[in-house]
Amino acid sequence: MLFMLLISKKRIIIDEHILFVIIIQGLYLLFVILLYNNNYSNFNLFMQLLSLFLIITFIDSYIGFENFVRSYINVMLIMGIGGAIIFFIHAFIGLSPIFEVQYSEGGITYFFGLTSTNYYYYINDIRFLRVAGFFDEPGAFALFSLFAILLNKIYFDNRKVEKYLIIFTLFTFSMAFYIIMIGYYFLFYFNRSNLKYLVLLSFCIGAASSYLSNYEGNNRTIDYLYKATVQRLENDEMGMNAVDKRIARGAGDKKIFLDYPFWGVQNTNEVRGANIYSVIANHGLFGSLFYYAFLVYFLFSLFKLKGSTRVLFLKSFIVILANFFHRPEFFSVFTLLIIYSMIRYMNLYSKKIRVTNSYQRRSVKDLHVINPGLIA
């Protein structure tokens, strides 16, 4: 449908730079497909690149990226509000899902009308869920809400929207999101003047953690809230916490990477995924440069900027990289579209600065010709 709409339009806008990046990635994937024969996962990635190019061209030609980014932020905000409403209704009254979807052998996502979740309890007095928006699980919603926070910071810097996005995403109970947001605060807001807010926040977190850890009442909802948050950072009977378990999950992928360091194993069935080694285990060091071509392009575009704008995008880049520990697979259409939206703003800003500087140089030159003494 997008293709038919594009070919029917008299003038379409094509970003030649991103087309070059997509072609490079596509040629790499075709090479790997031919080399390893019948690699479905890489064929899937190749088809996603074609879809991505159509979507980027469609947005450029029909909508505009500023409008797309604004609508994306609003949709994520609406999902967050809906999730918070369902969270409290379920906690106080109790809700049953409208329907459920089995994504995998052990993964079921429950739909509640205004949100969905794969972490849901309603047994007698236990009424607890982790908000996932309209994604399959809370961590995915937290990731794309984080992207909305970054896009808002880059395009609009609306503090009120940023605050609401953060607050409503807290109901995912994603520890990765909590930790990354602490880093986000230090990168974008920490200074001496707001040190008191950091102390207050630390006190509130410490008090809440202490209450959950030492709670001995009969409210089992609080018990499950404890299990979804504080307990994940505490050592279990095996002496491991959530971070340790994530590291252990990557141990097998690390071994695969050491066995196939250059091109990787090129078999997703052998890679556990969702850890810092999963991409380099599958694609190797060389292949990962192609896999992460959008982020490489992001980095090169970043260094074309100067001053505070470069700092803004460098901080955003650091926040994106922080997700590698738990979600390094940055190749879905949606993820690359978000990253491209950031790159798009960078390139337009860089072009605007070049044009402004060029105009100023021409103006000064003309002024010098007309009245040299005026400049002196």
RAZI-V574730 format. One record per pair of residues at least 6 apart in sequence whose C-alpha atoms are under 7 Angstrom apart, sorted by the first residue. I is the first residue (numbers start at 0). J is the second residue. Records with the same first field share a line. If there is no record, write none. Layout:
I->J / J
//
This chain:
1->53 / 57
2->53
5->11 / 57
11->60
12->56 / 59 / 60
13->56
20->292
21->48
24->289 / 290
25->45
27->289
28->41 / 45
32->38 / 41 / 42
47->331 / 332
51->332 / 336
58->64
64->340
72->147
75->144
76->164
78->114 / 132
79->132 / 167 / 168
80->167
81->113 / 114
82->113 / 114 / 130 / 132
83->167 / 170
85->113 / 114
86->128
89->126 / 127
90->126 / 127
93->121 / 126
96->109 / 110 / 111
97->110 / 111 / 112
98->109 / 110
99->107 / 108 / 109 / 110
100->107 / 108 / 109
101->107 / 108
107->117
108->115 / 116 / 117 / 135
109->115 / 116 / 117
110->116
114->130 / 131 / 132 / 133
115->130 / 131 / 132 / 133
116->128 / 129 / 130 / 131 / 135 / 136 / 137
117->135 / 136
118->128 / 129
119->127 / 128 / 129
120->126 / 127 / 128
121->127
124->219
125->219 / 220
126->220
127->220 / 223
129->137 / 170 / 171 / 172
130->137 / 170 / 171
131->137 / 140 / 171
132->140
134->140
137->171 / 173
138->173
141->168 / 171 / 173 / 176
144->164 / 168
148->161 / 164
149->315
150->341
151->157 / 161
172->227 / 228
174->228
179->321
183->318
186->314
208->229
211->225
212->225
231->240 / 241
232->240 / 241
233->240
234->240
245->274
248->274
249->274 / 275 / 276
252->270 / 271 / 276 / 277 / 280
253->276 / 280
255->264 / 280
256->263 / 279 / 280 / 283
259->283
260->283 / 284
261->283 / 284 / 285
262->282 / 283 / 284 / 285 / 286
263->279 / 280 / 281 / 282 / 283
264->280 / 281 / 282
265->281 / 282
266->281
267->281
270->277 / 280 / 281
271->277
273->325 / 326 / 327
274->324 / 325 / 326 / 327
275->323 / 324 / 325 / 327
278->287 / 327 / 328
279->287
297->342
300->345 / 346
301->309 / 312 / 313
302->309
303->349
304->349
329->335
367->374
//
